[in-house]
């Protein structure tokens, strides 16, 4: 009878440990692949894209996080002003505009360079406050066959590190193509790829968190959040083990 009781205790302890382990493990989030007529990449978890006019706009489906960051992508028919050299020159410069309060804003270019992403040459640039006051915006621009392609993502500076890993994954999975015979939502060849691509007015400086400053550049790895799951499991095992040993001693 005593052996049976001890086995029952061990079985119950194992069940408790297993239940604790499962409940403490983080819920996985999976990225979804986005694809349109000219590009594809992995979206951050819980994001979706919608076609708004000639532009695709992607945001988090969680209303509380919707204004933390935004992706805008667009294409245009290739014109005389569409080349990597011209894109690079444009993105090295300072961008000026007026805020919704009619205050003059001048962007702070962090870098502009040419990179190779999955076999395609892109111009990659990062600006502070080039599109929205208080937001970082990263630009990825390229030319593919007869089209120019621009992808931008803007992140609230207070949330920069939180989204960095997801957006780095977007860049790693980025592909561009030109499908023959497929209808394309593209601006005319005479338009400017950068000036013609705008962020919706729902994103503005009213969403900015004050007194914050992200650390590191766009290509640096963010600090990983501490995961205390293993610690909780170890503590639970120790507590259950202590109870079993104590019961054995009392029974002995």
C-alpha positions in Angstrom: 0.0 0.0 0.0 2.9 2.4 0.9 4.6 1.7 -2.5 1.3 2.4 -4.3 0.9 5.7 -2.4 4.5 6.8 -3.3 3.9 5.9 -7.0 0.7 7.9 -6.9 2.5 10.9 -5.5 5.2 10.6 -8.1 2.6 10.4 -10.9 0.7 13.4 -9.5 4.0 15.4 -9.2 4.9 14.6 -12.8 1.5 15.8 -14.0 1.9 19.0 -12.0 5.4 19.6 -13.5 4.1 18.9 -17.0 1.1 21.2 -16.6 3.3 24.0 -15.3 5.8 23.5 -18.1 3.1 23.7 -20.8 1.3 26.7 -19.2 4.5 28.6 -18.9 5.8 28.1 -22.4 5.2 31.1 -24.7 2.5 30.9 -27.3 4.1 30.7 -30.8 3.4 33.3 -33.4 3.9 32.6 -37.0 4.8 34.9 -39.8 2.6 34.9 -42.9 3.8 35.3 -46.5 2.6 38.3 -48.4 2.7 38.3 -52.2 1.3 40.6 -54.9 2.1 41.3 -58.6 5.7 42.4 -58.0 7.0 41.3 -54.6 6.8 38.8 -51.8 8.1 38.6 -48.2 7.2 37.4 -44.7 4.9 39.7 -42.7 5.3 40.1 -39.0 2.8 37.9 -37.0 -0.8 39.2 -37.0 -0.2 41.6 -39.8 -2.2 42.0 -43.0 -2.0 44.1 -46.2 -4.7 45.9 -48.1 -4.6 47.6 -51.5 -5.3 51.4 -51.1 -5.4 53.0 -54.5 -2.1 52.2 -56.2 -0.3 51.3 -52.9 -0.3 48.4 -50.6 -0.5 49.3 -46.9 0.3 46.7 -44.2 -0.4 47.0 -40.5 -1.0 44.9 -37.4 -4.6 43.6 -37.0 -4.4 44.4 -33.3 -5.9 47.8 -32.9 -3.7 48.6 -29.9 -0.6 48.0 -32.0 -1.8 49.3 -35.3 -0.1 52.7 -35.1 3.2 51.4 -33.8 4.5 50.6 -37.3 3.4 50.5 -41.0 4.6 49.1 -44.3 3.8 50.8 -47.6 4.8 49.3 -50.9 4.3 50.6 -54.4 5.5 50.2 -58.0 5.7 52.4 -61.0 6.5 52.0 -64.7 10.2 52.6 -65.3 11.1 56.1 -66.4 14.2 58.2 -66.9 14.6 58.9 -63.2 14.4 55.2 -62.2 17.9 53.7 -61.6 19.7 52.5 -58.5 22.2 55.4 -58.7 19.4 58.0 -58.7 17.6 56.2 -55.9 20.8 56.2 -53.9 21.4 59.9 -54.5 17.9 60.8 -53.5 18.0 58.7 -50.3 21.3 60.2 -49.2 19.7 63.6 -49.1 17.7 65.3 -46.3 13.9 65.3 -46.7 11.9 68.4 -45.6 8.2 68.8 -45.1 5.6 70.4 -42.8 3.9 68.4 -40.0 0.1 68.4 -39.5 0.7 71.3 -37.1 2.5 73.1 -40.0 5.9 72.8 -38.3 8.9 72.4 -40.6 10.4 68.9 -40.3 13.9 67.9 -41.5 14.8 64.3 -41.7 18.0 62.8 -40.3 19.5 60.3 -42.8 21.2 57.5 -40.9 22.6 55.6 -43.9 22.0 54.9 -47.6 23.8 52.0 -49.5 23.3 49.4 -52.1 22.8 45.8 -50.9 22.1 42.4 -52.4 18.9 40.7 -51.2 18.2 37.2 -52.6 20.1 38.0 -55.8 18.6 41.4 -56.4 20.3 44.7 -56.0 18.4 47.2 -53.8 19.1 50.6 -52.4 18.7 50.4 -48.6 18.3 53.6 -46.5 17.2 54.6 -43.0 15.9 58.0 -42.1 14.6 59.5 -38.9 11.4 61.6 -39.3 11.4 61.5 -43.1 7.8 60.4 -43.4 6.3 60.8 -39.9 7.6 62.9 -37.0 9.0 60.6 -34.3 9.2 57.6 -36.6 12.1 55.8 -38.2 11.6 54.9 -41.9 13.6 52.3 -43.8 13.5 52.4 -47.6 14.2 49.6 -50.0 14.1 50.5 -53.7 15.0 48.6 -56.8 14.3 48.4 -60.5 13.1 45.1 -62.0 12.6 44.9 -65.8 10.2 47.7 -66.7 9.1 48.7 -63.2 10.5 50.6 -60.2 9.6 49.1 -56.8 9.6 50.8 -53.4 9.0 49.2 -50.0 9.1 51.4 -46.8 8.5 50.5 -43.2 8.1 53.1 -40.5 8.4 52.3 -36.8 7.6 54.5 -33.8 11.0 55.3 -32.3 9.8 54.1 -28.9 8.9 50.7 -30.4 12.0 50.4 -32.7 13.7 47.5 -30.9 10.4 45.7 -30.4 9.8 45.4 -34.2 13.4 45.1 -35.4 13.6 41.3 -35.5 10.3 41.0 -37.5 11.4 43.6 -40.0 14.8 42.2 -40.4 13.1 38.9 -41.3 11.0 40.8 -43.8 14.1 42.0 -45.5 15.8 38.5 -45.5 12.7 37.0 -47.2 12.2 39.8 -49.7 11.9 38.9 -53.4 11.0 41.0 -56.4 9.7 39.9 -59.8 7.7 41.0 -62.8 5.1 38.5 -63.9 4.5 38.8 -67.6 0.8 39.3 -68.6 -0.3 40.0 -65.0 -2.2 43.3 -64.3 -0.1 45.7 -62.2 -1.2 48.5 -59.9 1.6 50.8 -60.9 2.0 54.6 -61.2 2.9 56.1 -64.6 6.5 56.3 -65.7 6.6 60.1 -65.4 5.9 60.0 -61.6 8.5 60.1 -58.9 8.6 56.7 -57.0 9.4 58.4 -53.6 7.2 61.4 -53.8 4.3 59.4 -55.2 4.3 56.9 -52.4 2.7 58.3 -49.2 1.9 57.1 -45.8 -1.8 57.3 -44.9 -2.8 60.3 -42.8 -4.0 58.0 -40.0 -0.3 57.7 -39.1 0.9 61.0 -37.6 2.9 62.5 -34.8 0.0 62.1 -32.4 0.9 58.4 -32.1 4.5 59.1 -31.0 5.6 58.1 -27.5 7.6 61.0 -26.1 11.1 60.9 -24.5 12.3 57.7 -26.1 15.4 56.9 -28.1 16.1 53.6 -29.8 19.6 52.2 -29.4 21.6 50.8 -32.4 21.2 50.9 -36.1 18.7 49.2 -38.3 21.1 46.3 -39.0 22.0 45.6 -35.3 20.4 42.8 -33.4 17.8 43.8 -30.8 18.3 42.7 -27.2 16.4 39.5 -26.5 13.7 39.7 -23.9 14.4 37.5 -20.9 12.6 34.2 -20.8 12.0 33.0 -17.3 10.1 29.8 -18.3 13.0 27.5 -17.4 13.5 29.1 -14.0 9.8 28.7 -13.2 9.9 25.0 -14.1 13.0 24.4 -12.0 11.4 26.1 -9.0 8.2 24.0 -9.5 10.3 20.8 -9.7 12.2 21.7 -6.5 8.9 22.5 -4.6 7.3 19.2 -5.6 10.4 17.2 -4.8 10.6 18.8 -1.4 7.0 17.9 -0.7 7.6 14.2 -1.7 10.7 13.9 0.4 9.0 15.4 3.4 6.0 13.0 3.0 8.4 10.1 2.8 10.2 11.1 6.0 6.9 11.6 7.8 5.7 8.2 6.6 9.0 6.5 7.6 
